Amino acid sequence: MITWKGVFPAITTKFSIDDKLDLKAFEKNLDAQLNEGVNGVIIGGTFGESSVLSPKEKEELLNFTVEKVAGRVPVVLNIAEGATRDAIKIASSARDYGLSGLMLLPPMRYKSDHRETVAYFKAVADSTDLQIMIYNNPIDYKVDVTLDMFDELVSCKNIDAVKESTRDVVNVTRMLNRFGERFSIMSGVDTLALESLVMGANGWVAGLVCAFPRETVAIYDLVMEGRVQEAVEINRWFMPLLELDTHSKLVQYIKLAEAEVGLGTETVRAPRLALECKERNQVLTVIREAIKNRPELPATTSHRKKNTIVAD
């Protein structure tokens, strides 16, 4: 059973220079996330470069992640498909891989209307008993999962969370006012995570956590303990880094940050290309300035118990 709260990294997929999966580098980053006390991991998202992975590679990555996590936290798979039948096929077989839950985007490459979006989500939910988090990101994926849509999704008991990426922090309050605790709310925008948590979000699907897990978890813990001003101070240091998550080259930027802190490599898969020249130097300046001024983090007595969550 997933408790949708805390920090869930959207983990990047690591590649070798000869364009193979680099599972050694992936494991190093995964271990760092778990050691800092994240509450779940998400694979197969934008950060995971899922669209350029072969079915065989996806299967290998799934099996490897589930094996290495070993039930310490839930492992969640992102589903981003164009056809309903393809999404259903993935969802219906997900439990066979030992996955704990799913993150589900609206249909890809087609801007579905209200009726089509709800029908898509319901069809996928009906194909599995795994818990589902709806990914609501109308800026990047053009479909706004409205409150009226969520009204119709209440009947799907395994749809029980939303990754809130509308860029409108007020939407956290709107969801809480309309649905109470029916849907857990996970902030999906790094630059707005602190504000979303203060407004009542349950957790944070994070990006820069891939390079800075300790600071990300600290912000979450401090807000949960009511120590908001301490969280604000860390967040101010973090903001130039968090803004790397808002760019179209967020994967390259975050992978560069991972490489700088020793938790990954810069290698991406084409059509993405590694950064170079002026652009790379500009991003490196942001990353290195942050590393140079990395804050000393306060101790927390978190509601979270590090590395003790068990996923069924």
Legacy VTK file of the C-alpha trace (Angstrom):
# vtk DataFile Version 3.0
C-alpha trace
ASCII
DATASET POLYDATA
POINTS 312 float
0.000 0.000 0.000
1.461 3.328 -1.071
1.199 6.323 1.192
1.519 9.192 -1.238
3.563 11.572 0.866
7.153 12.653 1.230
9.764 12.925 -1.501
9.486 10.758 -4.628
12.453 11.259 -6.992
11.767 11.027 -10.718
15.002 9.178 -11.358
17.082 9.687 -14.483
18.148 6.750 -16.615
21.912 6.432 -16.893
23.642 5.594 -20.184
27.192 4.545 -20.977
29.244 6.310 -23.627
28.448 3.456 -26.032
24.697 4.106 -25.534
23.864 1.162 -23.294
22.077 1.238 -19.939
24.603 2.133 -17.243
23.112 0.211 -14.345
26.154 0.755 -12.126
25.710 4.533 -12.287
21.956 4.135 -11.894
22.432 2.029 -8.769
24.789 4.584 -7.227
22.178 7.311 -7.608
19.373 5.056 -6.406
21.356 4.159 -3.295
21.971 7.850 -2.576
18.242 8.557 -2.765
17.363 5.692 -0.447
20.132 6.549 2.011
18.785 10.096 2.355
15.327 8.811 3.178
13.158 9.344 0.101
9.685 7.855 0.347
9.360 6.310 -3.111
10.963 6.304 -6.543
9.459 6.956 -9.965
10.940 5.500 -13.116
10.068 5.890 -16.765
9.244 9.582 -16.706
10.626 12.510 -18.665
13.797 12.443 -16.552
14.058 8.743 -17.297
14.101 9.421 -21.053
11.466 6.732 -21.355
10.469 7.693 -24.892
13.866 6.579 -26.226
14.124 3.317 -24.293
13.406 0.032 -26.051
10.847 -2.360 -24.491
13.721 -4.660 -23.523
15.593 -1.815 -21.821
12.468 -0.740 -19.931
11.991 -4.278 -18.685
15.627 -4.513 -17.626
15.418 -1.192 -15.792
12.176 -2.164 -14.051
13.536 -5.484 -12.849
16.805 -3.932 -11.695
15.079 -1.138 -9.754
12.624 -3.431 -8.002
15.420 -5.827 -7.065
17.696 -3.106 -5.661
14.950 -1.244 -3.786
13.934 -4.572 -2.207
10.666 -3.297 -0.765
12.180 -0.387 1.163
10.014 2.149 -0.668
7.339 1.941 -3.378
8.542 1.767 -6.971
6.199 3.668 -9.293
6.168 3.422 -13.092
5.171 6.332 -15.306
2.782 5.548 -18.173
2.804 7.964 -21.102
1.227 6.347 -24.137
-0.659 7.494 -27.190
-3.103 4.607 -27.405
-5.432 3.495 -24.629
-4.784 -0.171 -25.402
-1.024 0.341 -24.997
-1.488 2.040 -21.628
-3.805 -0.770 -20.514
-1.251 -3.391 -21.572
1.444 -1.765 -19.455
-0.816 -1.173 -16.456
-2.266 -4.673 -16.450
1.194 -6.284 -16.383
2.835 -3.836 -13.953
2.250 -5.905 -10.838
4.091 -8.828 -12.451
7.253 -6.747 -12.270
6.795 -6.068 -8.571
5.780 -2.448 -9.060
3.807 -0.724 -6.319
1.929 1.902 -8.319
1.589 3.936 -11.487
1.855 7.553 -12.497
-0.489 8.185 -15.414
-0.421 10.957 -17.991
-3.325 11.807 -20.308
-3.027 10.377 -23.837
0.130 11.508 -25.601
0.255 13.270 -28.983
-3.504 13.877 -29.009
-5.233 16.625 -27.051
-8.128 14.689 -25.568
-11.263 16.511 -24.423
-13.018 16.105 -21.069
-14.927 12.948 -21.997
-11.960 11.289 -23.707
-9.556 12.080 -20.880
-11.840 10.654 -18.206
-12.575 7.570 -20.322
-8.847 6.994 -20.803
-8.046 7.251 -17.104
-10.969 4.996 -16.143
-10.020 2.353 -18.706
-6.470 2.175 -17.397
-7.601 2.182 -13.756
-10.037 -0.656 -14.443
-7.209 -2.774 -15.875
-5.188 -2.921 -12.648
-5.537 -2.941 -8.876
-2.357 -0.882 -8.446
-2.677 2.615 -7.029
-2.546 5.412 -9.590
-1.324 8.988 -9.400
-2.683 11.214 -12.170
-0.044 13.521 -13.640
-1.693 16.900 -14.256
0.655 19.023 -16.370
-1.330 21.113 -18.872
1.642 23.376 -19.631
3.782 20.615 -21.129
1.169 18.040 -22.131
-1.722 20.349 -23.146
-4.512 18.570 -21.253
-5.770 20.139 -18.034
-7.196 17.526 -15.684
-9.872 19.743 -14.188
-11.647 19.470 -10.868
-14.757 18.368 -12.752
-12.762 15.517 -14.267
-11.565 14.496 -10.819
-15.226 14.501 -9.739
-15.793 11.695 -12.237
-12.622 9.868 -11.207
-13.664 9.638 -7.546
-15.434 6.380 -8.425
-12.066 4.816 -9.364
-10.854 3.812 -5.946
-7.300 3.069 -7.097
-6.909 6.588 -8.498
-5.914 8.206 -5.232
-3.267 10.854 -5.944
-2.339 13.680 -8.298
1.021 15.036 -9.347
0.084 18.723 -9.326
2.065 20.471 -12.065
-0.360 23.134 -13.250
2.013 25.888 -12.014
-0.933 27.298 -10.049
-0.307 26.813 -6.330
-3.925 27.765 -5.620
-4.915 24.467 -7.225
-3.704 22.702 -4.075
-6.324 24.597 -2.077
-8.975 24.018 -4.737
-8.380 20.257 -4.628
-8.478 20.185 -0.822
-11.641 22.291 -0.669
-13.393 20.099 -3.230
-12.199 16.626 -2.278
-10.719 16.811 1.197
-8.285 13.918 1.618
-9.749 11.784 -1.200
-6.717 12.510 -3.421
-3.202 12.899 -2.091
-1.510 15.914 -3.664
2.117 15.639 -4.752
3.778 18.822 -5.945
5.327 18.251 -9.353
7.164 21.542 -9.931
10.462 21.972 -8.079
10.263 25.766 -7.934
6.788 25.642 -6.333
7.223 22.646 -4.057
7.817 24.567 -0.830
4.763 26.751 -1.377
2.655 23.722 -2.306
3.698 21.863 0.847
2.835 24.865 3.000
-0.589 25.035 1.316
-1.260 21.409 2.205
0.321 19.194 -0.451
1.273 15.766 0.873
4.581 15.414 -0.892
6.929 16.279 -3.712
7.696 14.470 -6.975
11.133 15.992 -7.342
13.720 16.507 -10.076
16.805 18.185 -8.594
16.631 15.572 -5.859
18.523 13.394 -8.351
21.615 15.489 -7.582
20.679 16.929 -4.181
18.642 14.357 -2.234
19.681 15.541 1.224
18.552 19.130 0.688
15.283 18.077 -0.953
14.357 15.756 1.890
15.375 18.403 4.441
12.956 20.965 2.975
10.109 18.459 3.096
10.937 17.383 6.654
11.209 20.932 7.946
7.847 21.953 6.492
6.200 18.871 7.979
7.670 19.783 11.368
6.357 23.345 11.133
9.853 24.791 10.775
8.930 26.727 7.664
11.436 29.558 8.007
14.304 27.069 8.120
12.905 25.423 4.999
12.609 28.838 3.319
16.282 29.566 3.912
17.368 26.294 2.291
14.906 26.858 -0.538
16.433 30.280 -1.272
19.841 28.663 -1.692
18.261 25.877 -3.776
16.215 28.085 -6.137
18.816 28.683 -8.891
19.185 24.906 -9.084
15.454 24.244 -8.916
14.941 26.566 -11.866
16.942 24.125 -13.985
13.841 21.900 -13.736
11.723 24.430 -15.641
13.721 24.430 -18.893
13.100 22.315 -21.993
16.578 20.807 -21.499
15.860 19.865 -17.900
17.178 16.338 -18.459
20.574 17.584 -19.677
20.736 20.200 -16.921
19.943 17.783 -14.123
22.272 15.130 -15.482
25.050 17.725 -15.512
24.272 18.474 -11.862
24.364 14.750 -11.064
27.774 14.489 -12.697
29.116 17.469 -10.726
28.141 15.940 -7.376
29.290 12.441 -8.332
25.840 10.871 -8.627
25.631 10.335 -12.371
26.931 11.191 -15.797
26.107 13.785 -18.442
25.345 11.142 -21.054
21.929 11.418 -22.695
20.382 9.536 -25.599
19.767 11.140 -28.990
17.923 13.134 -30.101
19.005 14.833 -26.873
22.612 15.961 -26.983
24.930 16.748 -24.104
25.424 20.435 -23.390
28.400 22.261 -24.823
30.130 25.629 -25.064
28.399 28.701 -23.633
25.233 26.897 -22.559
27.134 24.237 -20.644
29.337 26.837 -18.963
26.306 28.879 -17.895
24.640 25.872 -16.292
27.905 24.751 -14.707
28.313 28.177 -13.136
24.909 27.845 -11.444
25.661 24.334 -10.227
29.173 25.047 -8.970
28.140 28.248 -7.215
25.452 26.279 -5.369
27.873 23.510 -4.432
30.377 26.059 -3.145
27.735 27.610 -0.906
25.972 24.390 0.068
24.259 25.039 3.403
24.707 23.139 6.608
21.396 21.397 7.153
19.580 21.400 10.485
18.735 18.135 12.181
15.105 17.054 11.891
12.894 14.760 13.906
10.846 13.904 10.875
7.506 12.156 10.769
9.226 10.081 8.087
11.216 7.043 9.212
14.214 6.702 6.981
14.274 3.601 4.809
11.541 1.762 6.704
8.623 2.060 4.278
7.659 -1.300 2.831
5.807 -1.531 -0.478
3.510 -4.453 -1.053
LINES 1 313
312 0 1 2 3 4 5 6 7 8 9 10 11 12 13 14 15 16 17 18 19 20 21 22 23 24 25 26 27 28 29 30 31 32 33 34 35 36 37 38 39 40 41 42 43 44 45 46 47 48 49 50 51 52 53 54 55 56 57 58 59 60 61 62 63 64 65 66 67 68 69 70 71 72 73 74 75 76 77 78 79 80 81 82 83 84 85 86 87 88 89 90 91 92 93 94 95 96 97 98 99 100 101 102 103 104 105 106 107 108 109 110 111 112 113 114 115 116 117 118 119 120 121 122 123 124 125 126 127 128 129 130 131 132 133 134 135 136 137 138 139 140 141 142 143 144 145 146 147 148 149 150 151 152 153 154 155 156 157 158 159 160 161 162 163 164 165 166 167 168 169 170 171 172 173 174 175 176 177 178 179 180 181 182 183 184 185 186 187 188 189 190 191 192 193 194 195 196 197 198 199 200 201 202 203 204 205 206 207 208 209 210 211 212 213 214 215 216 217 218 219 220 221 222 223 224 225 226 227 228 229 230 231 232 233 234 235 236 237 238 239 240 241 242 243 244 245 246 247 248 249 250 251 252 253 254 255 256 257 258 259 260 261 262 263 264 265 266 267 268 269 270 271 272 273 274 275 276 277 278 279 280 281 282 283 284 285 286 287 288 289 290 291 292 293 294 295 296 297 298 299 300 301 302 303 304 305 306 307 308 309 310 311
